[in-house]
Amino acid sequence: MEVLAVQEKIPCLDLSGQHQQLRREIFEAFEKVYDTTAFSGGSFVEEFERSFATFCNTEFAVGVNNGTSALHLAMLALGIGAGDEVIVPANTFIATAWGVSYTGATPVFVDCTSDTWQIDASKIEEKITNNTKAIIGVHLYGQAFDVDALSILCQKYNLFLIEDAAQAQGATYKGKHVGGFGQMGCFSFYPGKNLGACGEAGGITTSDLVYYKHLQSLRNHGSVVRYYHDEIGFNMRMGGLEAASLTIKLKYLSDWNKRRREIADRYQQELINPQIRMQTQPAWTESIYHLFVITTDDRSKLMQHLNEHNIFPGLHYPVPCHLQKAYTHLGYKEGDCPNAEYLAAHCLSLPMYAELTDEQVTYVIEVLNRYGHA
Ligand SMILES: Cc1ncc(COP(=O)(O)O)c(C=O)c1O
């Protein structure tokens, strides 16, 4: 085979292209925030909240300072606390479990399936006890989880359903954008997300007025009327600059997600190396491919091959939640969630961002198809 010309470095994610394109538009919006000094909360946050709620088909959205706070406040708004248990997938970013732990409740980890890599609904029931209060489903890598299966369990056992949609702004489940299927949807707008702020930010979507009001108070020192504090609250407000950048980026999100789908389609169709396996895409979801995760038997070898060709994949995530040191006290051991453990040891995230050129995608595919044949 012809040796490929090594291209410039291709990372897993590169934010510079998007931000150079939007430089003028975002700087103009920043000037407006600056001139009106609406730096914390205020009109720019409210404007973004309205547009994001519309985007998610929910009545309300509450802007907060990051996605971890969104999950924390969602747990508090549900009244979850010490002695309670919340079902969480073992295969997710750890912050899905943090909100549960911050309230004093216990995350109960459930394995993922071996093909969709989402929480395995058939393994949830055996983990439900009298203390279980909620299930957090995660739309992981941008692909919706099996909402109907989890909703049925929630109805049967009278549990709350929370969507961790941190990686899934614009992903669909049965044709509808995620964020409105449970009591609350929790989003991260960390810069690297498909919809990422110029700074840290997060948000909670809901159509329940009571949760909405409570979340607004909780993020603002437990206060509705200034300097009157109804409960112990937090300073978790969204900043004006972050909100202004998000309002602009939301206009482009569908196009960016479409481009990611095009790239994912090419990976799915043109990667023909049997040493590379991909996530199964159930018919119920249109993923936004926040990440394009693959698995392979010898990850270090593939990583080395890619690095030698100037491609730098990511690892999402090298340790499943139940085996993280932070959760040693919960007593999980290797073998408890075998599919999540397999993924942690064998996953790699391919380059995935809207600004990848067709030529770069072709190059990544060719390098991967040559793996093991050199
Ligand atoms: C699945 C998931 N949940 C929660 C979070 C937490 O969001 P943030 O980093 O904005 O606190 C993230 C962010 O990486 C995430 O990927």
Ligand as a Chemical Component Dictionary entry (heavy atoms), coordinates in Angstrom:
data_LIG
# 
_chem_comp.id                   LIG 
_chem_comp.type                 NON-POLYMER 
_chem_comp.pdbx_formal_charge   0 
_chem_comp.three_letter_code    LIG 
# 
loop_
_chem_comp_atom.comp_id 
_chem_comp_atom.atom_id 
_chem_comp_atom.alt_atom_id 
_chem_comp_atom.type_symbol 
_chem_comp_atom.charge 
_chem_comp_atom.model_Cartn_x 
_chem_comp_atom.model_Cartn_y 
_chem_comp_atom.model_Cartn_z 
_chem_comp_atom.pdbx_ordinal 
LIG C1 C1 C 0 -22.299 13.174 30.909 1  
LIG C2 C2 C 0 -21.864 14.423 31.636 2  
LIG N1 N1 N 0 -22.505 14.789 32.754 3  
LIG C3 C3 C 0 -22.174 15.904 33.419 4  
LIG C4 C4 C 0 -21.145 16.719 33.001 5  
LIG C5 C5 C 0 -20.754 17.890 33.831 6  
LIG O1 O1 O 0 -20.777 19.105 33.149 7  
LIG P1 P1 P 0 -19.774 20.282 33.521 8  
LIG O2 O2 O 0 -18.406 19.894 33.077 9  
LIG O3 O3 O 0 -20.321 21.456 32.773 10 
LIG O4 O4 O 0 -19.832 20.487 34.990 11 
LIG C6 C6 C 0 -20.462 16.393 31.832 12 
LIG C7 C7 C 0 -19.382 17.262 31.349 13 
LIG O5 O5 O 0 -18.356 16.891 30.901 14 
LIG C8 C8 C 0 -20.807 15.201 31.138 15 
LIG O6 O6 O 0 -20.164 14.831 30.026 16 
# 
loop_
_chem_comp_bond.comp_id 
_chem_comp_bond.atom_id_1 
_chem_comp_bond.atom_id_2 
_chem_comp_bond.value_order 
_chem_comp_bond.pdbx_ordinal 
LIG C1 C2 SING 1  
LIG C2 N1 SING 2  
LIG C2 C8 DOUB 3  
LIG N1 C3 DOUB 4  
LIG C3 C4 SING 5  
LIG C4 C5 SING 6  
LIG C4 C6 DOUB 7  
LIG C5 O1 SING 8  
LIG O1 P1 SING 9  
LIG P1 O2 DOUB 10 
LIG P1 O3 SING 11 
LIG P1 O4 SING 12 
LIG C6 C7 SING 13 
LIG C6 C8 SING 14 
LIG C7 O5 DOUB 15 
LIG C8 O6 SING 16 
# 
